[in-house]
Amino acid sequence: MTEQVALSPHTNYVVCAAPDFASFNLQTLIDFYQPIMSPHTLGLFLALRGQLTPNPLVTNAQPLSSLLLQVNAGWQQAKEGLSQLEGLRLLKSFRDAKDDVLFLELQRTLTPAEFIHDDLLSVLCLQMVGAEHFKQLSQQALQYQLDLSNYENITHSFFDVFKLDQNSQTINDPLIQNARDSLTKLVDHRVDKKQLPADDFDFHFLAQQLADQGVSKQELQKHKQLILTEHLVYGLDELSLAKLIARAVDLVSGKLDPQQFKYLVRAQANSSVPKSEPSQTDSTPSTAPSQATDDLSDQERSLVATCERMRPIDFLAQLKQQTGSGYISPAEKNTVERLVSNLNPAAVNVLIWYIIGERGNASLSANFADAIANNWLQQGVKDASSALKAAKNYQQNRQSLKRPHKTYYKKKAVHEQLPKWAQPGYKEQNEEASPEQAAAMRRLLEKGEQASHDSGKRGENNESSK
């Protein structure tokens, strides 16, 4: 889904696999790929793998909504997961616009050795897991190897064991030839590796700096993609990279050790403190100036120019200083490195400005930044101006989705009417009885005393009779 396509949960999809998917290794997926995946991406891949069936047909297509239910994920998460799988070269997507069917072709995992030698994947993995764990992964790729260079190879060849009839017609059997022809067309059926832009990096100047160090132009050309990756991710210039390459080159053979070179670049990036106000000479332009700025204001054009001029790590340092947001944490640095490896550096600066400058966040949240970056990649954001427009659209959509605040009315309180004697300040009033009331009370008392006297006499008579 490298191009902008209109997909929805109602889009039907079919899962298939590349011819070399038979060499897929689940343990390699977990050990090497999982650290650079988001949690829902791994579950999405395993769900797609579980849906593989022999001889897949278009008639067996099912809506993407069924996949969402299986992985318990939202539509946005599913789209981001598919994009990550494509970026990691574990998935290739095809679209049949006529029948509105999406074909998801699963790709095999690289072997551990292939993964370590892959410039993009190994750099991203090193950023995510750190140097110590990356060394463990490197050792894991060689865990079953034993150095047998000092021993004699006595292995039998094929013809030492098997004998083929040279007169047999099966050697050139049409069935074998047809099978070979059909598979030849599909052997190189992998997703192409992402080619990094050459930017303004001067390889000729780099070669001149290393000419006295015994490093040939052929050796530099062999590792061109790795050098460009480190330059783009960490913003190191030709002189800085030349010094690190010289330290990573074997003095005898003149060969560059890619792993040692990565460690040295990482160590220098971690130990260097970004300048708060980088100069024009030390800032590497991240991309060519954006052209589509006609509908931007003067202030927005100035922001675009700044984003195109400065390196992301320097831009983040200056922005945090201006907003009083503190220092750059290691997590923020890893986030910037990951963003630069997938998104245009000038667009990364716009993203940093939006999160910290526009929204007022104190730090660059990895999850929030990844969500926006994936959304921009789907929209085809390629430079600072298109990133700024995407940020404005995102903010407008976000504000339109805000729900109005509900107004709650208080119920009238019910007050109980207290009697006078329970009310505060009440004083008991003593009223004198009238002569008639006093006479009546005396008569009642006399009757009560007489009744009590008669009852006592009846009790004494009963006792004496017994």
Secondary structure, DSSP 8 states (H G I E B T S, - for coil): --S-----TT-EEEEEE-GGGGG--HHHIIIIIGGGS-HHHHHHHHHHHHT--SS--GGG-EEHHHHHHHHT--HHHHHHHHHHHHHTTSEEEEEETTTTEEEEEE-----HHHHHH-HHHHHHHHHHHHHHHHHHHHHHTTTT----TTS------HHHH----TT-GGGG-HHHHHHHHHHHTTTT-S--------TT--HHHHHHHHGGGT--HHHHHHTHHHHHHHHHHH---HHHHHHHHHHTB-TTT--B-HHHHHHHHHHHHHH----SS--TTT----S---S--TTS-HHHHHHHHHHHHS-HHHHHHHHHHHHT-----HHHHHHHHHHHTTS-HHHHHHHHIIIIIIS--SS--HHHHHHHHHHHHHHT--SHHHHHHHHHHHHHHHHHT------------------GGGSTT---------HHHHHHHHHHHHHHHHHHHHHHHHHHHHHHH-
